[in-house]
Amino acid sequence: MYLSKEVKADIFKKHGGDAKNTGSTEGQIALFTYRIEHLSQHLKKNRKDFNTERSLVKLVGKRRSLLDYLIKTDIVRYREIIKELGIRK
């Protein structure tokens, strides 16, 4: 499986502050970004996998809503997570 417990723990430790802090906004955004990158690579190989494409669109929407929440509450944290994950080009 591409997303093991150790990988998740590393993501939350790096972006959420603690491996057990799975509810932090930054940790969730980082996890969604990791999953989006994985699904994007899958879709490059499998163009006609429409179920995966739908899942990808839903994940992007969830990440967008979390980013909108973060920009409303704390713009400094928003700018840091955007720069750290390289979401905006």
N, CA, C and O atoms as CSV, one atom per row, in Angstrom:
chain,resi,resn,atom,element,x,y,z
A,1,MET,N,N,0.844,-1.187,0.000
A,1,MET,CA,C,0.000,0.000,0.000
A,1,MET,C,C,0.883,1.242,0.000
A,1,MET,O,O,1.929,1.273,0.649
A,2,TYR,N,N,0.462,2.241,-0.718
A,2,TYR,CA,C,1.297,3.424,-0.885
A,2,TYR,C,C,1.306,4.323,0.340
A,2,TYR,O,O,2.224,5.127,0.503
A,3,LEU,N,N,0.309,4.206,1.199
A,3,LEU,CA,C,0.209,5.101,2.351
A,3,LEU,C,C,0.170,4.261,3.627
A,3,LEU,O,O,-0.905,3.934,4.130
A,4,SER,N,N,1.337,3.920,4.138
A,4,SER,CA,C,1.408,3.106,5.343
A,4,SER,C,C,1.281,3.994,6.581
A,4,SER,O,O,1.259,5.221,6.483
A,5,LYS,N,N,1.201,3.362,7.727
A,5,LYS,CA,C,1.084,4.099,8.987
A,5,LYS,C,C,2.307,4.982,9.216
A,5,LYS,O,O,2.197,6.094,9.732
A,6,GLU,N,N,3.474,4.468,8.826
A,6,GLU,CA,C,4.705,5.227,9.043
A,6,GLU,C,C,4.732,6.491,8.182
A,6,GLU,O,O,5.155,7.553,8.638
A,7,VAL,N,N,4.278,6.366,6.943
A,7,VAL,CA,C,4.257,7.526,6.044
A,7,VAL,C,C,3.301,8.576,6.572
A,7,VAL,O,O,3.621,9.765,6.579
A,8,LYS,N,N,2.118,8.143,7.020
A,8,LYS,CA,C,1.146,9.070,7.592
A,8,LYS,C,C,1.719,9.760,8.822
A,8,LYS,O,O,1.592,10.974,8.980
A,9,ALA,N,N,2.350,8.978,9.692
A,9,ALA,CA,C,2.929,9.544,10.909
A,9,ALA,C,C,4.000,10.577,10.572
A,9,ALA,O,O,4.092,11.612,11.231
A,10,ASP,N,N,4.813,10.300,9.545
A,10,ASP,CA,C,5.838,11.257,9.131
A,10,ASP,C,C,5.219,12.548,8.612
A,10,ASP,O,O,5.696,13.640,8.923
A,11,ILE,N,N,4.157,12.423,7.822
A,11,ILE,CA,C,3.494,13.607,7.279
A,11,ILE,C,C,2.936,14.464,8.406
A,11,ILE,O,O,3.136,15.679,8.421
A,12,PHE,N,N,2.239,13.839,9.349
A,12,PHE,CA,C,1.651,14.603,10.442
A,12,PHE,C,C,2.702,15.145,11.400
A,12,PHE,O,O,2.523,16.210,11.991
A,13,LYS,N,N,3.797,14.409,11.553
A,13,LYS,CA,C,4.871,14.894,12.423
A,13,LYS,C,C,5.531,16.134,11.816
A,13,LYS,O,O,5.861,17.085,12.525
A,14,LYS,N,N,5.716,16.110,10.515
A,14,LYS,CA,C,6.388,17.219,9.835
A,14,LYS,C,C,5.493,18.450,9.743
A,14,LYS,O,O,5.957,19.571,9.952
A,15,HIS,N,N,4.212,18.249,9.431
A,15,HIS,CA,C,3.335,19.392,9.162
A,15,HIS,C,C,2.344,19.678,10.287
A,15,HIS,O,O,1.895,20.815,10.433
A,16,GLY,N,N,1.996,18.667,11.082
A,16,GLY,CA,C,1.007,18.865,12.129
A,16,GLY,C,C,1.595,19.122,13.493
A,16,GLY,O,O,0.864,19.440,14.431
A,17,GLY,N,N,2.898,18.993,13.625
A,17,GLY,CA,C,3.543,19.220,14.906
A,17,GLY,C,C,3.783,17.943,15.692
A,17,GLY,O,O,4.798,17.823,16.379
A,18,ASP,N,N,2.867,16.990,15.604
A,18,ASP,CA,C,2.987,15.733,16.332
A,18,ASP,C,C,2.374,14.629,15.479
A,18,ASP,O,O,1.439,14.875,14.718
A,19,ALA,N,N,2.893,13.428,15.602
A,19,ALA,CA,C,2.397,12.312,14.789
A,19,ALA,C,C,0.962,11.954,15.141
A,19,ALA,O,O,0.238,11.411,14.307
A,20,LYS,N,N,0.543,12.251,16.365
A,20,LYS,CA,C,-0.816,11.928,16.791
A,20,LYS,C,C,-1.804,13.064,16.533
A,20,LYS,O,O,-3.007,12.889,16.730
A,21,ASN,N,N,-1.324,14.199,16.104
A,21,ASN,CA,C,-2.185,15.351,15.835
A,21,ASN,C,C,-2.713,15.266,14.401
A,21,ASN,O,O,-2.323,16.049,13.534
A,22,THR,N,N,-3.603,14.305,14.169
A,22,THR,CA,C,-4.082,14.057,12.812
A,22,THR,C,C,-5.179,15.019,12.392
A,22,THR,O,O,-5.570,15.022,11.225
A,23,GLY,N,N,-5.682,15.827,13.298
A,23,GLY,CA,C,-6.762,16.744,12.962
A,23,GLY,C,C,-6.305,18.136,12.593
A,23,GLY,O,O,-7.130,18.981,12.246
A,24,SER,N,N,-5.017,18.396,12.657
A,24,SER,CA,C,-4.545,19.741,12.350
A,24,SER,C,C,-4.777,20.059,10.881
A,24,SER,O,O,-4.676,19.185,10.020
A,25,THR,N,N,-5.082,21.293,10.612
A,25,THR,CA,C,-5.387,21.712,9.247
A,25,THR,C,C,-4.189,21.516,8.341
A,25,THR,O,O,-4.329,21.016,7.225
A,26,GLU,N,N,-3.006,21.904,8.811
A,26,GLU,CA,C,-1.808,21.761,7.991
A,26,GLU,C,C,-1.505,20.297,7.698
A,26,GLU,O,O,-1.103,19.956,6.585
A,27,GLY,N,N,-1.695,19.435,8.684
A,27,GLY,CA,C,-1.461,18.011,8.485
A,27,GLY,C,C,-2.418,17.415,7.472
A,27,GLY,O,O,-2.020,16.607,6.633
A,28,GLN,N,N,-3.683,17.814,7.551
A,28,GLN,CA,C,-4.669,17.318,6.596
A,28,GLN,C,C,-4.354,17.791,5.185
A,28,GLN,O,O,-4.469,17.023,4.230
A,29,ILE,N,N,-3.957,19.053,5.050
A,29,ILE,CA,C,-3.608,19.583,3.730
A,29,ILE,C,C,-2.406,18.839,3.162
A,29,ILE,O,O,-2.380,18.515,1.974
A,30,ALA,N,N,-1.412,18.568,4.004
A,30,ALA,CA,C,-0.225,17.836,3.550
A,30,ALA,C,C,-0.590,16.412,3.139
A,30,ALA,O,O,-0.080,15.906,2.139
A,31,LEU,N,N,-1.464,15.767,3.899
A,31,LEU,CA,C,-1.885,14.414,3.557
A,31,LEU,C,C,-2.651,14.403,2.233
A,31,LEU,O,O,-2.416,13.540,1.387
A,32,PHE,N,N,-3.561,15.353,2.055
A,32,PHE,CA,C,-4.307,15.437,0.802
A,32,PHE,C,C,-3.371,15.703,-0.367
A,32,PHE,O,O,-3.563,15.149,-1.450
A,33,THR,N,N,-2.368,16.536,-0.166
A,33,THR,CA,C,-1.415,16.832,-1.234
A,33,THR,C,C,-0.647,15.583,-1.625
A,33,THR,O,O,-0.436,15.328,-2.810
A,34,TYR,N,N,-0.226,14.798,-0.636
A,34,TYR,CA,C,0.480,13.546,-0.912
A,34,TYR,C,C,-0.406,12.605,-1.718
A,34,TYR,O,O,0.047,12.005,-2.692
A,35,ARG,N,N,-1.668,12.474,-1.315
A,35,ARG,CA,C,-2.594,11.594,-2.021
A,35,ARG,C,C,-2.895,12.108,-3.426
A,35,ARG,O,O,-3.020,11.315,-4.359
A,36,ILE,N,N,-3.012,13.427,-3.586
A,36,ILE,CA,C,-3.278,14.010,-4.902
A,36,ILE,C,C,-2.123,13.734,-5.848
A,36,ILE,O,O,-2.338,13.391,-7.010
A,37,GLU,N,N,-0.909,13.881,-5.364
A,37,GLU,CA,C,0.259,13.594,-6.206
A,37,GLU,C,C,0.282,12.131,-6.624
A,37,GLU,O,O,0.601,11.816,-7.771
A,38,HIS,N,N,-0.055,11.232,-5.697
A,38,HIS,CA,C,-0.070,9.809,-6.016
A,38,HIS,C,C,-1.132,9.491,-7.069
A,38,HIS,O,O,-0.866,8.757,-8.021
A,39,LEU,N,N,-2.331,10.045,-6.898
A,39,LEU,CA,C,-3.403,9.787,-7.858
A,39,LEU,C,C,-3.101,10.410,-9.217
A,39,LEU,O,O,-3.483,9.859,-10.249
A,40,SER,N,N,-2.428,11.542,-9.225
A,40,SER,CA,C,-2.060,12.178,-10.492
A,40,SER,C,C,-1.093,11.299,-11.274
A,40,SER,O,O,-1.222,11.161,-12.491
A,41,GLN,N,N,-0.130,10.706,-10.583
A,41,GLN,CA,C,0.798,9.801,-11.245
A,41,GLN,C,C,0.069,8.572,-11.788
A,41,GLN,O,O,0.379,8.085,-12.875
A,42,HIS,N,N,-0.897,8.081,-11.023
A,42,HIS,CA,C,-1.674,6.927,-11.468
A,42,HIS,C,C,-2.469,7.266,-12.738
A,42,HIS,O,O,-2.551,6.457,-13.662
A,43,LEU,N,N,-3.047,8.458,-12.769
A,43,LEU,CA,C,-3.866,8.842,-13.919
A,43,LEU,C,C,-3.024,9.120,-15.166
A,43,LEU,O,O,-3.533,9.039,-16.284
A,44,LYS,N,N,-1.758,9.443,-14.986
A,44,LYS,CA,C,-0.896,9.621,-16.158
A,44,LYS,C,C,-0.699,8.297,-16.880
A,44,LYS,O,O,-0.558,8.269,-18.103
A,45,LYS,N,N,-0.688,7.201,-16.130
A,45,LYS,CA,C,-0.516,5.878,-16.728
A,45,LYS,C,C,-1.850,5.291,-17.188
A,45,LYS,O,O,-1.913,4.582,-18.193
A,46,ASN,N,N,-2.914,5.592,-16.444
A,46,ASN,CA,C,-4.229,4.995,-16.700
A,46,ASN,C,C,-5.237,6.101,-16.995
A,46,ASN,O,O,-5.982,6.524,-16.111
A,47,ARG,N,N,-5.256,6.559,-18.218
A,47,ARG,CA,C,-6.073,7.707,-18.608
A,47,ARG,C,C,-7.566,7.473,-18.430
A,47,ARG,O,O,-8.302,8.411,-18.122
A,48,LYS,N,N,-8.018,6.268,-18.614
A,48,LYS,CA,C,-9.449,6.008,-18.626
A,48,LYS,C,C,-10.009,5.535,-17.280
A,48,LYS,O,O,-11.128,5.026,-17.219
A,49,ASP,N,N,-9.253,5.698,-16.232
A,49,ASP,CA,C,-9.701,5.311,-14.898
A,49,ASP,C,C,-10.539,6.455,-14.324
A,49,ASP,O,O,-10.027,7.325,-13.619
A,50,PHE,N,N,-11.817,6.436,-14.636
A,50,PHE,CA,C,-12.681,7.564,-14.284
A,50,PHE,C,C,-13.036,7.592,-12.804
A,50,PHE,O,O,-13.318,8.661,-12.262
A,51,ASN,N,N,-13.028,6.450,-12.145
A,51,ASN,CA,C,-13.286,6.439,-10.702
A,51,ASN,C,C,-12.161,7.136,-9.947
A,51,ASN,O,O,-12.411,7.885,-9.002
A,52,THR,N,N,-10.945,6.894,-10.357
A,52,THR,CA,C,-9.813,7.559,-9.730
A,52,THR,C,C,-9.847,9.053,-10.031
A,52,THR,O,O,-9.516,9.872,-9.175
A,53,GLU,N,N,-10.245,9.399,-11.241
A,53,GLU,CA,C,-10.340,10.808,-11.613
A,53,GLU,C,C,-11.362,11.532,-10.739
A,53,GLU,O,O,-11.135,12.662,-10.308
A,54,ARG,N,N,-12.476,10.876,-10.486
A,54,ARG,CA,C,-13.501,11.464,-9.619
A,54,ARG,C,C,-12.978,11.629,-8.198
A,54,ARG,O,O,-13.217,12.654,-7.560
A,55,SER,N,N,-12.268,10.629,-7.707
A,55,SER,CA,C,-11.685,10.708,-6.365
A,55,SER,C,C,-10.683,11.850,-6.278
A,55,SER,O,O,-10.617,12.555,-5.271
A,56,LEU,N,N,-9.911,12.028,-7.332
A,56,LEU,CA,C,-8.929,13.105,-7.368
A,56,LEU,C,C,-9.612,14.465,-7.301
A,56,LEU,O,O,-9.163,15.351,-6.573
A,57,VAL,N,N,-10.684,14.632,-8.047
A,57,VAL,CA,C,-11.415,15.901,-8.042
A,57,VAL,C,C,-12.009,16.183,-6.665
A,57,VAL,O,O,-12.003,17.326,-6.206
A,58,LYS,N,N,-12.521,15.144,-6.006
A,58,LYS,CA,C,-13.070,15.321,-4.668
A,58,LYS,C,C,-11.988,15.705,-3.666
A,58,LYS,O,O,-12.212,16.549,-2.799
A,59,LEU,N,N,-10.807,15.081,-3.785
A,59,LEU,CA,C,-9.700,15.408,-2.885
A,59,LEU,C,C,-9.235,16.846,-3.078
A,59,LEU,O,O,-8.952,17.552,-2.110
A,60,VAL,N,N,-9.159,17.270,-4.326
A,60,VAL,CA,C,-8.739,18.643,-4.599
A,60,VAL,C,C,-9.741,19.625,-3.990
A,60,VAL,O,O,-9.351,20.663,-3.455
A,61,GLY,N,N,-11.017,19.298,-4.071
A,61,GLY,CA,C,-12.046,20.146,-3.473
A,61,GLY,C,C,-11.940,20.217,-1.964
A,61,GLY,O,O,-12.101,21.284,-1.372
A,62,LYS,N,N,-11.667,19.071,-1.338
A,62,LYS,CA,C,-11.492,19.056,0.118
A,62,LYS,C,C,-10.284,19.890,0.534
A,62,LYS,O,O,-10.339,20.650,1.500
A,63,ARG,N,N,-9.190,19.733,-0.216
A,63,ARG,CA,C,-7.989,20.508,0.103
A,63,ARG,C,C,-8.258,21.993,-0.076
A,63,ARG,O,O,-7.808,22.811,0.727
A,64,ARG,N,N,-8.993,22.343,-1.129
A,64,ARG,CA,C,-9.312,23.742,-1.385
A,64,ARG,C,C,-10.131,24.336,-0.246
A,64,ARG,O,O,-9.897,25.472,0.166
A,65,SER,N,N,-11.091,23.567,0.263
A,65,SER,CA,C,-11.908,24.082,1.360
A,65,SER,C,C,-11.083,24.250,2.633
A,65,SER,O,O,-11.296,25.201,3.386
A,66,LEU,N,N,-10.148,23.342,2.879
A,66,LEU,CA,C,-9.264,23.500,4.035
A,66,LEU,C,C,-8.351,24.710,3.871
A,66,LEU,O,O,-8.092,25.434,4.832
A,67,LEU,N,N,-7.866,24.925,2.657
A,67,LEU,CA,C,-7.027,26.097,2.405
A,67,LEU,C,C,-7.827,27.380,2.568
A,67,LEU,O,O,-7.308,28.371,3.081
A,68,ASP,N,N,-9.088,27.374,2.137
A,68,ASP,CA,C,-9.949,28.551,2.325
A,68,ASP,C,C,-10.164,28.830,3.801
A,68,ASP,O,O,-10.132,29.983,4.231
A,69,TYR,N,N,-10.385,27.768,4.584
A,69,TYR,CA,C,-10.543,27.928,6.022
A,69,TYR,C,C,-9.279,28.518,6.639
A,69,TYR,O,O,-9.346,29.414,7.480
A,70,LEU,N,N,-8.136,28.010,6.214
A,70,LEU,CA,C,-6.869,28.460,6.785
A,70,LEU,C,C,-6.578,29.907,6.420
A,70,LEU,O,O,-6.032,30.648,7.236
A,71,ILE,N,N,-6.931,30.318,5.217
A,71,ILE,CA,C,-6.673,31.701,4.819
A,71,ILE,C,C,-7.569,32.669,5.598
A,71,ILE,O,O,-7.181,33.810,5.850
A,72,LYS,N,N,-8.769,32.213,5.977
A,72,LYS,CA,C,-9.661,33.063,6.770
A,72,LYS,C,C,-9.190,33.189,8.209
A,72,LYS,O,O,-9.314,34.251,8.818
A,73,THR,N,N,-8.646,32.098,8.756
A,73,THR,CA,C,-8.286,32.108,10.171
A,73,THR,C,C,-6.871,32.632,10.427
A,73,THR,O,O,-6.664,33.411,11.357
A,74,ASP,N,N,-5.891,32.214,9.613
A,74,ASP,CA,C,-4.508,32.625,9.867
A,74,ASP,C,C,-3.734,32.633,8.550
A,74,ASP,O,O,-3.300,31.587,8.067
A,75,ILE,N,N,-3.570,33.813,7.984
A,75,ILE,CA,C,-2.938,33.936,6.666
A,75,ILE,C,C,-1.456,33.594,6.704
A,75,ILE,O,O,-0.900,33.167,5.692
A,76,VAL,N,N,-0.811,33.770,7.842
A,76,VAL,CA,C,0.617,33.448,7.951
A,76,VAL,C,C,0.819,31.939,7.820
A,76,VAL,O,O,1.700,31.486,7.089
A,77,ARG,N,N,0.003,31.166,8.530
A,77,ARG,CA,C,0.095,29.704,8.420
A,77,ARG,C,C,-0.237,29.249,7.008
A,77,ARG,O,O,0.367,28.305,6.499
A,78,TYR,N,N,-1.198,29.918,6.371
A,78,TYR,CA,C,-1.568,29.600,4.987
A,78,TYR,C,C,-0.376,29.785,4.057
A,78,TYR,O,O,-0.071,28.908,3.248
A,79,ARG,N,N,0.288,30.913,4.171
A,79,ARG,CA,C,1.440,31.192,3.304
A,79,ARG,C,C,2.573,30.208,3.550
A,79,ARG,O,O,3.251,29.796,2.609
A,80,GLU,N,N,2.784,29.826,4.809
A,80,GLU,CA,C,3.838,28.864,5.129
A,80,GLU,C,C,3.554,27.497,4.518
A,80,GLU,O,O,4.447,26.880,3.938
A,81,ILE,N,N,2.324,27.021,4.642
A,81,ILE,CA,C,2.005,25.681,4.130
A,81,ILE,C,C,2.033,25.670,2.609
A,81,ILE,O,O,2.423,24.667,2.012
A,82,ILE,N,N,1.631,26.754,1.974
A,82,ILE,CA,C,1.670,26.840,0.513
A,82,ILE,C,C,3.125,26.773,0.030
A,82,ILE,O,O,3.446,26.061,-0.921
A,83,LYS,N,N,3.979,27.519,0.696
A,83,LYS,CA,C,5.390,27.532,0.307
A,83,LYS,C,C,6.046,26.176,0.581
A,83,LYS,O,O,6.821,25.679,-0.236
A,84,GLU,N,N,5.735,25.594,1.715
A,84,GLU,CA,C,6.354,24.336,2.119
A,84,GLU,C,C,5.966,23.178,1.189
A,84,GLU,O,O,6.805,22.353,0.829
A,85,LEU,N,N,4.690,23.131,0.810
A,85,LEU,CA,C,4.216,22.043,-0.046
A,85,LEU,C,C,4.366,22.331,-1.527
A,85,LEU,O,O,4.263,21.423,-2.352
A,86,GLY,N,N,4.606,23.582,-1.867
A,86,GLY,CA,C,4.770,23.942,-3.274
A,86,GLY,C,C,3.482,23.785,-4.065
A,86,GLY,O,O,3.505,23.334,-5.210
A,87,ILE,N,N,2.364,24.153,-3.464
A,87,ILE,CA,C,1.076,23.980,-4.115
A,87,ILE,C,C,0.882,24.998,-5.222
A,87,ILE,O,O,0.460,24.636,-6.320
A,88,ARG,N,N,1.173,26.234,-4.964
A,88,ARG,CA,C,1.017,27.302,-5.970
A,88,ARG,C,C,2.273,27.426,-6.797
A,88,ARG,O,O,3.387,27.331,-6.282
A,89,LYS,N,N,2.083,27.639,-8.074
A,89,LYS,CA,C,3.246,27.783,-8.964
A,89,LYS,C,C,3.524,29.246,-9.234
A,89,LYS,O,O,4.463,29.572,-9.960
